[in-house]
Amino acid sequence: MLSDEEKALIKDLSDQISAMRGELADNTRKTDQILKGFPQGDPDGHRRYHEEVIQKMADNRKLRQDLITHLAKTGSWLAFAGVVTILFKYFKAQILGG
């Protein structure tokens, strides 16, 4: 036969287990709701999709930066060539045309 103290302990443990089962069921329900928020319930595929989008954005950013750098270099050479041409024509006119 169980003592009153043992019965109280068993009841307390039973209540705790019931509460834990309720919390587990609630957490399972919440997890299911979260997973339903992903296309086809696939959070890993969703993550991979975003990684691909981020990589494409980084690639586009690099392409734009490379293009800007190339245009700046080309523009600098064109500006330099323009100045040289202007100076050449000026000195030519000074020497030949006076």
C-alpha atoms as a printed R data frame, in Angstrom:
   type eleno elety resid chain resno      x      y       z
1  ATOM     1    CA   MET     A     1  0.000  0.000   0.000
2  ATOM     2    CA   LEU     A     2  1.210  3.532  -0.823
3  ATOM     3    CA   SER     A     3  1.550  6.211   1.757
4  ATOM     4    CA   ASP     A     4 -0.204  9.558   1.378
5  ATOM     5    CA   GLU     A     5  3.163 11.169   0.614
6  ATOM     6    CA   GLU     A     6  3.848  8.665  -2.168
7  ATOM     7    CA   LYS     A     7  0.354  9.140  -3.575
8  ATOM     8    CA   ALA     A     8  0.845 12.921  -3.570
9  ATOM     9    CA   LEU     A     9  4.205 12.514  -5.315
10 ATOM    10    CA   ILE     A    10  2.661 10.246  -7.974
11 ATOM    11    CA   LYS     A    11 -0.186 12.721  -8.495
12 ATOM    12    CA   ASP     A    12  2.287 15.610  -8.796
13 ATOM    13    CA   LEU     A    13  4.376 13.680 -11.328
14 ATOM    14    CA   SER     A    14  1.236 12.717 -13.250
15 ATOM    15    CA   ASP     A    15  0.146 16.360 -13.367
16 ATOM    16    CA   GLN     A    16  3.608 17.410 -14.572
17 ATOM    17    CA   ILE     A    17  3.560 14.728 -17.296
18 ATOM    18    CA   SER     A    18  0.093 15.864 -18.398
19 ATOM    19    CA   ALA     A    19  1.277 19.463 -18.574
20 ATOM    20    CA   MET     A    20  4.360 18.427 -20.549
21 ATOM    21    CA   ARG     A    21  2.184 16.451 -22.984
22 ATOM    22    CA   GLY     A    22  0.007 19.517 -23.481
23 ATOM    23    CA   GLU     A    23  3.047 21.709 -24.116
24 ATOM    24    CA   LEU     A    24  4.486 19.115 -26.511
25 ATOM    25    CA   ALA     A    25  1.196 18.975 -28.439
26 ATOM    26    CA   ASP     A    26  1.100 22.790 -28.575
27 ATOM    27    CA   ASN     A    27  4.721 22.952 -29.795
28 ATOM    28    CA   THR     A    28  4.018 20.259 -32.398
29 ATOM    29    CA   ARG     A    29  1.001 22.254 -33.631
30 ATOM    30    CA   LYS     A    30  3.088 25.443 -33.825
31 ATOM    31    CA   THR     A    31  5.880 23.628 -35.680
32 ATOM    32    CA   ASP     A    32  3.368 22.288 -38.192
33 ATOM    33    CA   GLN     A    33  2.019 25.810 -38.717
34 ATOM    34    CA   ILE     A    34  5.529 27.140 -39.276
35 ATOM    35    CA   LEU     A    35  6.353 24.401 -41.784
36 ATOM    36    CA   LYS     A    36  3.120 25.109 -43.679
37 ATOM    37    CA   GLY     A    37  4.434 28.641 -44.249
38 ATOM    38    CA   PHE     A    38  7.127 27.322 -46.591
39 ATOM    39    CA   PRO     A    39  6.408 26.286 -50.186
40 ATOM    40    CA   GLN     A    40  5.681 22.552 -50.185
41 ATOM    41    CA   GLY     A    41  6.558 22.586 -46.469
42 ATOM    42    CA   ASP     A    42 10.244 22.639 -47.442
43 ATOM    43    CA   PRO     A    43 12.231 25.107 -45.310
44 ATOM    44    CA   ASP     A    44 15.549 23.809 -46.683
45 ATOM    45    CA   GLY     A    45 14.448 24.445 -50.263
46 ATOM    46    CA   HIS     A    46 13.236 27.882 -49.206
47 ATOM    47    CA   ARG     A    47 16.655 28.619 -47.682
48 ATOM    48    CA   ARG     A    48 18.439 27.424 -50.844
49 ATOM    49    CA   TYR     A    49 16.200 29.654 -52.963
50 ATOM    50    CA   HIS     A    50 17.145 32.696 -50.901
51 ATOM    51    CA   GLU     A    51 20.831 31.764 -51.053
52 ATOM    52    CA   GLU     A    52 20.564 31.654 -54.864
53 ATOM    53    CA   VAL     A    53 18.818 35.048 -54.952
54 ATOM    54    CA   ILE     A    54 21.480 36.537 -52.679
55 ATOM    55    CA   GLN     A    55 24.261 35.068 -54.855
56 ATOM    56    CA   LYS     A    56 22.662 36.498 -58.019
57 ATOM    57    CA   MET     A    57 22.457 39.907 -56.344
58 ATOM    58    CA   ALA     A    58 26.132 39.684 -55.377
59 ATOM    59    CA   ASP     A    59 27.066 38.637 -58.930
60 ATOM    60    CA   ASN     A    60 25.088 41.548 -60.388
61 ATOM    61    CA   ARG     A    61 26.696 43.954 -57.929
62 ATOM    62    CA   LYS     A    62 30.173 42.721 -58.952
63 ATOM    63    CA   LEU     A    63 29.286 42.979 -62.653
64 ATOM    64    CA   ARG     A    64 28.079 46.563 -62.204
65 ATOM    65    CA   GLN     A    65 31.199 47.472 -60.229
66 ATOM    66    CA   ASP     A    66 33.449 45.912 -62.882
67 ATOM    67    CA   LEU     A    67 31.555 47.794 -65.600
68 ATOM    68    CA   ILE     A    68 31.884 51.091 -63.729
69 ATOM    69    CA   THR     A    69 35.610 50.463 -63.234
70 ATOM    70    CA   HIS     A    70 36.057 49.631 -66.920
71 ATOM    71    CA   LEU     A    71 34.140 52.731 -68.001
72 ATOM    72    CA   ALA     A    72 36.143 54.910 -65.629
73 ATOM    73    CA   LYS     A    73 39.410 53.561 -67.018
74 ATOM    74    CA   THR     A    74 38.215 53.934 -70.599
75 ATOM    75    CA   GLY     A    75 36.886 57.406 -69.901
76 ATOM    76    CA   SER     A    76 40.189 58.423 -68.320
77 ATOM    77    CA   TRP     A    77 42.110 57.296 -71.386
78 ATOM    78    CA   LEU     A    78 39.670 59.116 -73.660
79 ATOM    79    CA   ALA     A    79 40.013 62.286 -71.609
80 ATOM    80    CA   PHE     A    80 43.803 61.962 -71.701
81 ATOM    81    CA   ALA     A    81 43.734 61.395 -75.472
82 ATOM    82    CA   GLY     A    82 41.473 64.427 -75.867
83 ATOM    83    CA   VAL     A    83 43.846 66.653 -73.870
84 ATOM    84    CA   VAL     A    84 46.848 65.383 -75.854
85 ATOM    85    CA   THR     A    85 44.993 66.043 -79.120
86 ATOM    86    CA   ILE     A    86 44.055 69.561 -78.043
87 ATOM    87    CA   LEU     A    87 47.645 70.298 -76.937
88 ATOM    88    CA   PHE     A    88 49.000 68.852 -80.178
89 ATOM    89    CA   LYS     A    89 46.672 71.020 -82.263
90 ATOM    90    CA   TYR     A    90 47.516 74.079 -80.154
91 ATOM    91    CA   PHE     A    91 51.275 73.640 -80.506
92 ATOM    92    CA   LYS     A    92 50.926 72.781 -84.191
93 ATOM    93    CA   ALA     A    93 48.956 75.963 -84.754
94 ATOM    94    CA   GLN     A    94 51.534 77.946 -82.743
95 ATOM    95    CA   ILE     A    95 54.462 76.549 -84.700
96 ATOM    96    CA   LEU     A    96 52.939 76.508 -88.170
97 ATOM    97    CA   GLY     A    97 50.330 79.220 -88.013
98 ATOM    98    CA   GLY     A    98 51.910 81.643 -85.647
